[in-house]
Structure formats: C-alpha cells, structure tokens
Amino acid sequence: MTATAAPQRSRRSTGGGAGRRTHRYSLGVQRNVTGWALLAGGVLCFVLFSWYPMIREFVLSVQQTKYGETSFVGLANYQRVVHDPAFWQAWRNTAEFTGLALLFGFALPFLIAVVLNEFRHAQGYLRVLVYLPVMLPPASALLLFKYAYDPGDGLFNSILSTFGLPTSQWLQSTTMAMPSLVLASTWMNMGGAVLIYLAALQSIPGELYEAAEIDGARLLRRFWHVTIPQCRLVLSLMLMLQVISTMQMFIEAFLLANGSGPEGATTTVVYLIYQHAFNLDDLGGASALGVLLLLVLAAFAAVYVRLDRPRG
C-alpha cells in the first residue's frame, strides 16, 4: 500500500510543478502584452502628433499649392523665404529675445530658488506665490501686461512718474518693445523653473556646506563651489530647454505687440511662419521656415549635448 502511494504522490507533484510553470508563463505573457500595449499607445501618440507632422512639414516645404493643385518645386520655397527682407530681421529678433530671456529668465529663477531655500518657515506659501503666474492663462496674463505697458495711464509709467523717473513708450518703442516682451515672458514662466531649482537645491547634502564652512569658505565661495556644481545637471538641462522654448516665442509678440511691433521690432521666426501660413496663404513658405527653425534647434541641441558630455 505504501509502495503504490509513492508513485501517485510523485505524479501529483510532477503535475503540480507543470501547472505552476504554466501559470507563471501565462502571467509573464499577460505582463508582456500589457507592457507592449502601453508602449504601442505611446508610440502611436508620437507618430500621430509629433513624427507625422514633422514629415508632413518636410513634404510641404518642397511643394507649392495653387488653385487646389499641388506641384513639386524643390528648394524654391527655401530660396524665396531666405530672400525675404523680413527673414533676417526675424532671426535677429529671435536671437535678441533668446539672449535677453537667458539673461533674466535663466539666472533670475535660480537666484530666487536660492533665496527661498534659505527660508525655514512659510516655504510652502512662498512656493505657491512664486508659482501663481504659471497657473494664470497666458492670454489673461499678457492682457494684464498690455494694460500695464500703456504709454498713457499704464501701471509702469504711473510708478515711474511717482518716483520722478522718465516714462517710456514700452511696446511702441523700437528699443523697449523686445525687453518688454522678455519681462512679461519671464514673469509668466519662471515659477516652474523656480520649483525645479528648489528641488535640486534641497537634494544637496548639508555636510558639503558644513565642510566648506569649516574650511573658511564664505557665502559666495560656497555658492560657487558647492551649490552650482551640485546643480550642474539641472542647470544644463534647463538651459537647453529654455533656449529651445524661447526661440519658438509667439504668443507674447502676437498679443502684446500685434505680432510685428513697431517697424518689425518684435517679428520672430514663429510669427513669420504664422504670417506665411495664415495671412499670405503660403503653406510652402511657412513649412520651409519651420524646417529651417527645426534644423537650427536640432543643431544647437546636438552641439550642446556634445559639449556637455562628461569627460572621463
């Protein structure tokens, strides 16, 4: 009786092991199918909303549509937009806006984050206060700035008059129009950058500051030799992202300066694309400008990544 029971137990254990292996296999298949399904959804979104528009833009840039008929024109659209007098002015204005935005919109949020990091009380309320402009709809925030820039009874000129300082034409001035856009853009967008920098600052070990203080390093030396090196990766990433985003500036010029501004002082590359596409009904020229902007930004990103690569 005992001898016959042993093979039965062996068969049961063998069958149980096979069942467990089958169960594990089915669970693995289910997990793989779920993962591939999620990945396919993400890839599909990229294809529909990112890759296809870029490919379509390249195709349109070498085509011309007239009276409903599309024809291949090669590089004629590129030659035409490059010889447009507004082309080089738009690139100069875009470069000026990017440079001013980096001067204020890149350095100022980091300094604000450094100051906020020193507060031990009410830091949460200060974060909300700094982030409030980001939560405002961009159109509403820019319309508030348009009122403040009014050369007559605007808020900024009223403040200057109160202190006996000379007033400005702001958006109606060829020299002040672009700095006015930079001021509005910095106020609107710096809240997110401040929170990112603040998170990076709070991840720095306090022992590094204590060691620097023991070595006799003062505040500026601790900032230069501890804070900046520890935040280097975040700073470099934010620098690249800000250059890419500021070179695509559109809504500030469109709402504050009616697009081109005085004597074309605020005409940017993206606004020139808008003009070709919607005002001139020139989709080929607009696509050619978009491709040129894409190539410039891609070249900048490639060079920046190359230079920022850690050297071992």
Long-range contacts (C-beta under 8 A, 24 or more apart in sequence): 54-294, 57-287, 57-290, 57-291, 57-294, 58-287, 58-291, 59-287, 60-283, 60-284, 60-287, 61-284, 61-287, 61-288, 61-290, 61-291, 62-284, 63-284, 64-284, 65-283, 65-284, 73-284, 77-284, 77-285, 77-287, 77-288, 78-288, 78-291, 78-292, 80-285, 80-288, 81-276, 81-285, 81-288, 81-289, 81-292, 86-264, 86-267, 86-272, 87-272, 87-289, 89-264, 89-267, 90-267, 90-268, 90-269, 90-271, 90-272, 91-269, 93-178, 93-264, 93-265, 93-266, 93-267, 93-268, 94-247, 94-249, 94-268, 94-269, 94-270, 96-178, 97-178, 97-181, 97-182, 97-246, 97-249, 97-268, 98-243, 98-246, 98-247, 100-178, 100-179, 100-182, 101-182, 101-185, 101-186, 101-242, 101-246, 101-249, 102-239, 102-242, 102-243, 102-246, 104-182, 104-183, 104-186, 105-182, 105-185, 105-186, 105-189, 105-190, 105-193, 105-242, 105-246, 106-193, 106-238, 106-239, 106-242, 108-186, 108-190, 109-190, 109-193, 109-194, 109-197, 110-193, 110-197, 110-231, 110-235, 112-190, 112-194, 113-193, 113-194, 113-195, 113-197, 113-198, 113-201, 114-197, 114-201, 114-223, 114-227, 116-194, 116-198, 117-198, 117-201, 117-202, 127-194, 127-195, 127-198, 130-190, 130-191, 130-194, 130-195, 131-191, 131-192, 131-194, 131-195, 132-191, 133-187, 133-188, 133-189, 133-190, 133-191, 134-188, 134-189, 134-191, 134-192, 136-188, 138-188, 138-251, 139-251, 139-255, 141-184, 141-187, 141-188, 142-184, 142-188, 142-251, 142-252, 142-255, 142-256, 143-255, 145-180, 145-183, 145-184, 145-187, 145-256, 146-171, 146-255, 146-256, 149-180, 149-256, 171-256, 171-257, 171-261, 171-262, 172-262, 173-262, 174-261, 174-262, 174-263, 174-265, 177-257, 177-261, 177-262, 177-265, 177-266, 178-261, 178-265, 178-266, 180-256, 180-257, 181-249, 181-252, 181-253, 181-256, 181-257, 181-266, 184-252, 184-256, 185-246, 185-249, 185-252, 193-238, 193-242, 196-234, 196-238, 197-231, 197-234, 197-238, 200-230, 200-231, 200-234, 201-227, 201-231, 203-230, 204-230, 204-231, 236-308, 239-304, 240-301, 240-304, 240-305, 243-300, 243-304, 244-297, 244-300, 244-301, 247-293, 247-296, 247-297, 248-293, 250-274, 269-293
